[in-house]
Amino acid sequence: MARLRGGAAIAVVVIFAVAGCKDLQDQGTGTSGAPGAGSGGAAMTAADSLTVKGRAPKTGYTRAKFGSAWADTDSNSCDTRDDILKRDLKQVKFTDGDCKVSYGVLDPDPYSGKDVTYRRGRSLVDIDHLVALSDAWQKGAKYWDAGKRIALANDPLNLLAVDASANRGKGDGDTATWLPPNKSYRCAYVAAQVAVKKKYGLWVTAAEKAAMKKVLATCPGQKLPTGGNPTKAPSRFTAR
């Protein structure tokens, strides 16, 4: 589930077409923004294009396979978590400069629809991986090199600040098993998952694709979010 210091965008960003786009494995260009903001082609068309396969075993999955948490892959001297807090919260306050977010408000939280106050050190706000890392592992990421997994874990396109309790109810669910309680956000949420899976070449299960299309059928004009970071992290980052 972007705003950075000095007004710069979260890093080099990626524009990818809904159909007929080439494989974007190493770089990209375009505009970035919070998942669900979107510009570009229809989310339904992109969902239709996703490869369908069965879920692979979770064997071998650990968080460490996607690198250390919140790595500064865009080299802006702020970790990814603070980047997303800065982007998604309102009334933001900082500790020690303009990097560490100490306070802000989700107004509203996209998952629950309620306002949630963030204070550093408390657990009321999480940064959600819209496509959960363990879900990605079972749908293609197991076979990637470390650079691509690290990129997915820290890509703003796949990250969203949300209410912690709602996020923990989601777990590592996909569209077939979990949707935000806030029904007004479901189209944007599914479109963001589609965008991430298309960008990284992840597959979906038959049930997942059917669930995506069911949601998107209620909003046929839903656009596909664009942007984020390149799909390969700088070589200085490693994963176990």
TIKE-367392 format. One record per residue (C-alpha): x, y, z; residue number from 1. Coordinates in steps of 0.25 Angstrom, whole numbers. Layout:
BEGIN
{px:X	py:Y	pz:Z	resi:NUM}
...
This chain:
BEGIN
{px:0	py:0	pz:0	resi:1}
{px:19	py:40	pz:-13	resi:2}
{px:24	py:51	pz:-5	resi:3}
{px:39	py:52	pz:-1	resi:4}
{px:49	py:62	pz:4	resi:5}
{px:51	py:74	pz:-5	resi:6}
{px:39	py:71	pz:-13	resi:7}
{px:46	py:60	pz:-20	resi:8}
{px:38	py:48	pz:-25	resi:9}
{px:41	py:35	pz:-18	resi:10}
{px:51	py:31	pz:-28	resi:11}
{px:51	py:27	pz:-43	resi:12}
{px:37	py:23	pz:-46	resi:13}
{px:31	py:13	pz:-55	resi:14}
{px:20	py:15	pz:-65	resi:15}
{px:14	py:2	pz:-71	resi:16}
{px:3	py:1	pz:-81	resi:17}
{px:-9	py:-8	pz:-78	resi:18}
{px:-7	py:-17	pz:-90	resi:19}
{px:5	py:-19	pz:-100	resi:20}
{px:15	py:-14	pz:-90	resi:21}
{px:29	py:-19	pz:-90	resi:22}
{px:35	py:-27	pz:-78	resi:23}
{px:39	py:-16	pz:-68	resi:24}
{px:50	py:-23	pz:-60	resi:25}
{px:61	py:-13	pz:-58	resi:26}
{px:56	py:2	pz:-60	resi:27}
{px:44	py:11	pz:-62	resi:28}
{px:39	py:25	pz:-64	resi:29}
{px:27	py:32	pz:-60	resi:30}
{px:19	py:38	pz:-49	resi:31}
{px:18	py:33	pz:-35	resi:32}
{px:6	py:34	pz:-25	resi:33}
{px:-1	py:26	pz:-14	resi:34}
{px:-7	py:13	pz:-19	resi:35}
{px:-21	py:15	pz:-24	resi:36}
{px:-18	py:29	pz:-29	resi:37}
{px:-15	py:23	pz:-42	resi:38}
{px:-14	py:29	pz:-56	resi:39}
{px:-14	py:21	pz:-69	resi:40}
{px:-22	py:9	pz:-75	resi:41}
{px:-33	py:1	pz:-69	resi:42}
{px:-31	py:-8	pz:-57	resi:43}
{px:-41	py:-19	pz:-63	resi:44}
{px:-33	py:-20	pz:-75	resi:45}
{px:-20	py:-22	pz:-67	resi:46}
{px:-26	py:-32	pz:-58	resi:47}
{px:-31	py:-40	pz:-70	resi:48}
{px:-16	py:-41	pz:-75	resi:49}
{px:-11	py:-47	pz:-62	resi:50}
{px:-6	py:-61	pz:-63	resi:51}
{px:-14	py:-72	pz:-56	resi:52}
{px:-7	py:-83	pz:-48	resi:53}
{px:-8	py:-91	pz:-36	resi:54}
{px:-2	py:-86	pz:-23	resi:55}
{px:12	py:-91	pz:-21	resi:56}
{px:16	py:-97	pz:-7	resi:57}
{px:20	py:-86	pz:4	resi:58}
{px:32	py:-95	pz:6	resi:59}
{px:45	py:-87	pz:8	resi:60}
{px:38	py:-74	pz:10	resi:61}
{px:44	py:-64	pz:21	resi:62}
{px:43	py:-49	pz:21	resi:63}
{px:58	py:-49	pz:20	resi:64}
{px:57	py:-54	pz:6	resi:65}
{px:52	py:-40	pz:2	resi:66}
{px:64	py:-33	pz:9	resi:67}
{px:64	py:-24	pz:22	resi:68}
{px:51	py:-17	pz:25	resi:69}
{px:49	py:-3	pz:19	resi:70}
{px:62	py:-2	pz:12	resi:71}
{px:66	py:11	pz:6	resi:72}
{px:66	py:6	pz:-8	resi:73}
{px:63	py:20	pz:-14	resi:74}
{px:75	py:25	pz:-7	resi:75}
{px:68	py:38	pz:-2	resi:76}
{px:74	py:35	pz:12	resi:77}
{px:60	py:32	pz:18	resi:78}
{px:56	py:18	pz:20	resi:79}
{px:44	py:13	pz:12	resi:80}
{px:34	py:13	pz:24	resi:81}
{px:36	py:27	pz:27	resi:82}
{px:35	py:30	pz:12	resi:83}
{px:21	py:24	pz:12	resi:84}
{px:17	py:31	pz:25	resi:85}
{px:21	py:44	pz:19	resi:86}
{px:13	py:41	pz:6	resi:87}
{px:0	py:36	pz:13	resi:88}
{px:-2	py:43	pz:26	resi:89}
{px:-7	py:57	pz:28	resi:90}
{px:-2	py:68	pz:38	resi:91}
{px:12	py:61	pz:38	resi:92}
{px:22	py:65	pz:48	resi:93}
{px:36	py:60	pz:49	resi:94}
{px:47	py:56	pz:59	resi:95}
{px:61	py:61	pz:55	resi:96}
{px:60	py:68	pz:41	resi:97}
{px:50	py:63	pz:31	resi:98}
{px:51	py:48	pz:30	resi:99}
{px:47	py:42	pz:43	resi:100}
{px:32	py:43	pz:44	resi:101}
{px:27	py:45	pz:58	resi:102}
{px:13	py:49	pz:56	resi:103}
{px:2	py:49	pz:46	resi:104}
{px:-13	py:45	pz:43	resi:105}
{px:-19	py:35	pz:33	resi:106}
{px:-31	py:44	pz:29	resi:107}
{px:-37	py:34	pz:26	resi:108}
{px:-31	py:21	pz:27	resi:109}
{px:-34	py:14	pz:14	resi:110}
{px:-37	py:0	pz:20	resi:111}
{px:-46	py:4	pz:31	resi:112}
{px:-51	py:18	pz:26	resi:113}
{px:-48	py:24	pz:40	resi:114}
{px:-38	py:34	pz:44	resi:115}
{px:-25	py:28	pz:51	resi:116}
{px:-15	py:36	pz:58	resi:117}
{px:0	py:32	pz:56	resi:118}
{px:10	py:34	pz:67	resi:119}
{px:24	py:28	pz:66	resi:120}
{px:26	py:16	pz:75	resi:121}
{px:11	py:12	pz:76	resi:122}
{px:5	py:2	pz:67	resi:123}
{px:-8	py:8	pz:61	resi:124}
{px:-3	py:10	pz:47	resi:125}
{px:4	py:-1	pz:39	resi:126}
{px:10	py:0	pz:25	resi:127}
{px:3	py:-11	pz:17	resi:128}
{px:9	py:-19	pz:6	resi:129}
{px:-3	py:-18	pz:-3	resi:130}
{px:2	py:-31	pz:-10	resi:131}
{px:7	py:-39	pz:3	resi:132}
{px:21	py:-44	pz:2	resi:133}
{px:17	py:-58	pz:5	resi:134}
{px:6	py:-57	pz:-5	resi:135}
{px:17	py:-52	pz:-16	resi:136}
{px:26	py:-64	pz:-12	resi:137}
{px:16	py:-74	pz:-15	resi:138}
{px:12	py:-67	pz:-28	resi:139}
{px:26	py:-65	pz:-35	resi:140}
{px:35	py:-58	pz:-25	resi:141}
{px:41	py:-71	pz:-20	resi:142}
{px:48	py:-72	pz:-34	resi:143}
{px:53	py:-57	pz:-34	resi:144}
{px:67	py:-52	pz:-31	resi:145}
{px:69	py:-44	pz:-18	resi:146}
{px:69	py:-31	pz:-25	resi:147}
{px:55	py:-33	pz:-31	resi:148}
{px:49	py:-38	pz:-17	resi:149}
{px:56	py:-26	pz:-10	resi:150}
{px:50	py:-16	pz:-20	resi:151}
{px:36	py:-22	pz:-18	resi:152}
{px:37	py:-21	pz:-3	resi:153}
{px:41	py:-6	pz:-4	resi:154}
{px:33	py:-1	pz:-16	resi:155}
{px:23	py:10	pz:-12	resi:156}
{px:13	py:4	pz:-23	resi:157}
{px:12	py:-8	pz:-13	resi:158}
{px:12	py:0	pz:0	resi:159}
{px:0	py:7	pz:7	resi:160}
{px:-1	py:13	pz:21	resi:161}
{px:-13	py:7	pz:28	resi:162}
{px:-20	py:4	pz:41	resi:163}
{px:-12	py:-7	pz:48	resi:164}
{px:-24	py:-15	pz:53	resi:165}
{px:-30	py:-16	pz:39	resi:166}
{px:-17	py:-19	pz:33	resi:167}
{px:-14	py:-31	pz:43	resi:168}
{px:-28	py:-36	pz:39	resi:169}
{px:-23	py:-37	pz:25	resi:170}
{px:-11	py:-45	pz:28	resi:171}
{px:-5	py:-50	pz:15	resi:172}
{px:-18	py:-51	pz:8	resi:173}
{px:-21	py:-49	pz:-7	resi:174}
{px:-33	py:-43	pz:-13	resi:175}
{px:-40	py:-56	pz:-12	resi:176}
{px:-39	py:-57	pz:3	resi:177}
{px:-39	py:-42	pz:8	resi:178}
{px:-44	py:-29	pz:4	resi:179}
{px:-44	py:-16	pz:12	resi:180}
{px:-56	py:-14	pz:21	resi:181}
{px:-57	py:0	pz:15	resi:182}
{px:-65	py:-4	pz:2	resi:183}
{px:-63	py:10	pz:-4	resi:184}
{px:-48	py:6	pz:-5	resi:185}
{px:-49	py:-8	pz:-11	resi:186}
{px:-48	py:-4	pz:-26	resi:187}
{px:-35	py:4	pz:-23	resi:188}
{px:-30	py:-7	pz:-14	resi:189}
{px:-32	py:-17	pz:-25	resi:190}
{px:-27	py:-8	pz:-36	resi:191}
{px:-14	py:-6	pz:-28	resi:192}
{px:-12	py:-21	pz:-26	resi:193}
{px:-14	py:-23	pz:-41	resi:194}
{px:-4	py:-12	pz:-44	resi:195}
{px:7	py:-19	pz:-35	resi:196}
{px:5	py:-33	pz:-40	resi:197}
{px:5	py:-28	pz:-55	resi:198}
{px:18	py:-19	pz:-52	resi:199}
{px:25	py:-31	pz:-46	resi:200}
{px:20	py:-42	pz:-54	resi:201}
{px:13	py:-49	pz:-42	resi:202}
{px:2	py:-59	pz:-45	resi:203}
{px:-11	py:-61	pz:-39	resi:204}
{px:-20	py:-73	pz:-35	resi:205}
{px:-33	py:-75	pz:-43	resi:206}
{px:-41	py:-71	pz:-30	resi:207}
{px:-33	py:-59	pz:-28	resi:208}
{px:-35	py:-54	pz:-43	resi:209}
{px:-50	py:-57	pz:-42	resi:210}
{px:-50	py:-48	pz:-29	resi:211}
{px:-42	py:-37	pz:-35	resi:212}
{px:-52	py:-37	pz:-47	resi:213}
{px:-64	py:-37	pz:-38	resi:214}
{px:-60	py:-25	pz:-31	resi:215}
{px:-55	py:-17	pz:-43	resi:216}
{px:-68	py:-20	pz:-50	resi:217}
{px:-75	py:-11	pz:-41	resi:218}
{px:-65	py:0	pz:-45	resi:219}
{px:-62	py:-2	pz:-60	resi:220}
{px:-55	py:11	pz:-62	resi:221}
{px:-45	py:8	pz:-51	resi:222}
{px:-31	py:13	pz:-55	resi:223}
{px:-18	py:5	pz:-52	resi:224}
{px:-9	py:12	pz:-43	resi:225}
{px:5	py:15	pz:-48	resi:226}
{px:19	py:18	pz:-43	resi:227}
{px:27	py:13	pz:-32	resi:228}
{px:42	py:9	pz:-33	resi:229}
{px:50	py:0	pz:-43	resi:230}
{px:47	py:-15	pz:-41	resi:231}
{px:62	py:-17	pz:-38	resi:232}
{px:68	py:-12	pz:-25	resi:233}
{px:82	py:-6	pz:-25	resi:234}
{px:93	py:-17	pz:-24	resi:235}
{px:98	py:-12	pz:-11	resi:236}
{px:85	py:-18	pz:-5	resi:237}
{px:85	py:-33	pz:-1	resi:238}
{px:75	py:-43	pz:4	resi:239}
{px:77	py:-56	pz:11	resi:240}
